Amino acid sequence: MNLDFVTLTLDNLETEHLSCIIRSKKPHPGVEAKRRWLAERIPEGHIFRKLNVKEAVFIEYAPLETAWVPILGENYLYLYCLWVSGSYKGQGIGQALLESCLADAERQGKSGVCMLGSRKQKAWLSDQAFAKKFNFRVVDQTENGYDLLALSFDNTLPRFAQNVKQMRIENQELTLFYDDQCPFINQYIETIRKECAADAIPLSLNPIDSLEKAKSLPCVFNNWACFYKGHFETVNLLNLDALKRILRKG
């Protein structure tokens, strides 16, 4: 199969579709926030590679040292997201995208590639079962079911930062940590903000706007994390039903 992949650069970032299911003729705040975020990350070696279509068919990864996740290790790539949607599934495109990442890692002399997973698949994480077919294996874990998976080329291994294992904060309010990497985040934040305001629910919003903040987070994080009553809840973006299930715990 002849696959037409496009890798975003500073030259084509403003004109290329970002392979997301958000479609709008007007500028979309979440999409534009992601463009700005990518404009700062691409010079750091961040890769966003997509099939040349206006669908969600892409892979996104970065050097672990500059990846906005609380994971530590030397000379690894971190895989944020591998997404193949709709009619493009089952055609070997996901395999081709992942193989392109692994080829980049080998070409750059990296020690391997790692990613966040969980023992129960989460909707907003790449499918770790798929990654395990490429010999990714679990190299670190948290007590509440999240895994760090890695494919090592030289037997060195990455690890969760020690602060990840806390999974607790002092703030008892509904607390969200998030960055601008995912175009959906903006609209989820606005929905949650309105719901909490309507029901007088205290809400603490914590934008992650630096690598230092991302590396020091007290929980696993891919671009979003939620706490309530001081306890870590999920890395999943929250629709209203999921939000209400969390709030009922109070």
N, C-alpha and C positions, 0 to 999 in steps of 0.2 A: 504494500500500500504506500502510495506517495503522499506523505503528510506534509502539509504546508504549515510549519510552525513559525511563529513570530516571537522574537525576544524583545521586550521593551527596552528602549534606550532613552536617554535624555532628548534625543532628536525626534523620536516618534511617540513619546509619552502623551503628548497633548492631543494626538489625533487617533490613536489606536483605541479600539473598544477594549474595555477591561474584563471581558469574558465573564460578566456577572449577569444574573437574571434581572437585574434592575434595568428597566428601559424607560427612558424619558427624553422627549425632544428638548426639554429645558435642562439647564445644568442641574444635576442632582447633588445635594450637599454631601452625601456619603461618598459618591464617586469622585467628586472634586477634592474631598479631603484625602482620599486614597492617592490621587494623583500627586498632591503635595507631599504626602508621606513617601511615596516612591521616589519622587525627585530628590529627596534627601538620602534615601537608602541605596539607590542604584550606584552612586559613586563608591559605596562601601562594599560593592560586590553582590548586592541583592539581585536575584534573578526572578523575573516574571516572564514565563514562556507560555504561549497559548497557541491553540489551533487557530488558523486565520478565518474564524467565523464569529458571528455575534451570538455566541452561546457560552455557557460556563464550561469550558474545556481548557484547563490550564494547570500548571505547576508553579509553585512559588517556594524559593529557598534562598538561604543566605549563609555566609560564613558564621559559624557558631559564635565566634568572638564578638560579632556585631549584631547577632540576632536578638530581637527584643523578647527574650524568654529567659526565665531564671534557671538556665541549664549551663553547666560549665564543662569545658574540655578544650583541648588544643587541636587545631588543624582539622576540625570537622566542618561539614555543611549541616545546617539545620533545615529540615523539610517542614515548612509551615502548612502547606495545603496542596493536595492533589485532587482535582475535581473534574469529573467527566459526567456531563448531564444528558438526560433525555435520549434522543435517538443515536447519540454518539457512543453510548455504552455498548460493550460487547464487540468492539471492532479492533481491539488491541491498542487503542490510543493511550489509555492509562499506562499500559506497559511501555509504550514508546516514550511517553513523557518521563516516567520514572527512570528509564534507561538513559535518557538524555542527562538527567541529574547525576546518575552514577558515573557516566562518562565524563562529565565536567569534573567531578570529584577526583577521578583517576588522572585526568589531564593536568589538574592543578596540584597533583601530589598530595591530596588530602589523606588523612588517616581513616576517613569513613564518612558516613551520613547517618544522622539521627533524627528522631521525630517523637512527638508526644502521642501516646495512645492510652487506652484504658482497658481494664479487664472486661468491661461491658461497653460495647461500642457507643460512642457519643455522636450525635448528629452533626456537630460542627468540628469533628476531627477526621483526618484522613483515615481510611480503613486500614487498621493495623494487620488484619488478616491478609489483605492483599500484599502489604509490605513483607510479611513473614514468608511469602512465596519467593521473595528475593533474598531470603536468608537474613533478614532483620531479626534480631532477638532482643528479649527484655534484658536490660542491663542495670536498671534501677527502678524502684517502686516507691509509692507512697502507701500509707496505711489505708487510705480510703479509695483505692482501686485504680489509680493512675499509674501508667508505665512509661518509662523511657526506653524506646527501642533504638537499636543501633545496628548498622552493618559496618563492621570494622575491617579495614584492609591490613592493619599492622598489629592487631591485638591490643591496642590502646582503647580506652573506653571513656565516654563522657559520663556525666553524673548530674543529678539534680543539685542545685545549690542547697546548702544546708537549711537556709531560710524557708525553702519550699515545704519542708516537713512540718512546719508549724501548723498550717491550716487553721489558724485562729488569729483573730485580731481583738483589740479591746473594744472597738466601736460596736455597739449593739444594733445600730440602725441597719436597714437594708443598704449594703455597701457594694458599689460596682467599681471595678478597675477595668480600664479599657484603653485601647489606642485607636488610631485612625486607619489601621491596615485593612480592615474589612469594610466594604461599602455599606453593609447592612447596619453597622453599629449605630450610625447617626439616627436612623429611624427607630431602632429599638430603644435607644436612650430617650428619645422624645415621647414614645408611647409610655414607657415606664414613668417618666417624669410627670406626665399628665395624670396617669392613674394614681400615683402616690399623692399628688396635690389634691385630687378630687376626694380621696379617702383619708386625707390628713395623716399619711404614713411618712414618717421621717426617712429621708433618702440622702445618702452620702455618695456623691459622684467624684471619682478620682481618675482623671485622665492621665495616662502614662505617656509622657512626652519626652522621655530621655532613655537612653540605654541603661544608665545607672538605676533609674527607678524600676525598669523592667527586670534587671538582674537581681534586685533586692526584694522582689515581691514575696509575700508569705505563703504562696500557694502556686500550684501549676497554673500556667497561663500560655495561651496561644495568641490571643489578642483581646481576651475578655475573661473576667473572673467575678463571681458573685459570693458575698458573705451575707449571713443574716444571723442576728443574735450572737455575733462573734464567731460563728462557725462557717467554714467554707462550704458552699453549696454546689457550684458547678462551673464549668467552662463553657457551657452552652448559652447562646443568646436566648433571652427569655421572651416568649410571647406572653400574652395576658394569662392564659391558662397556667403556664408554668410558673409565672410570677405569683398567682393566687395560691398555688400548691405550696410554694415556699412560705408565703405569709401565713398560711393556716398553721404552720408549725409553731407560730408564736402564741 
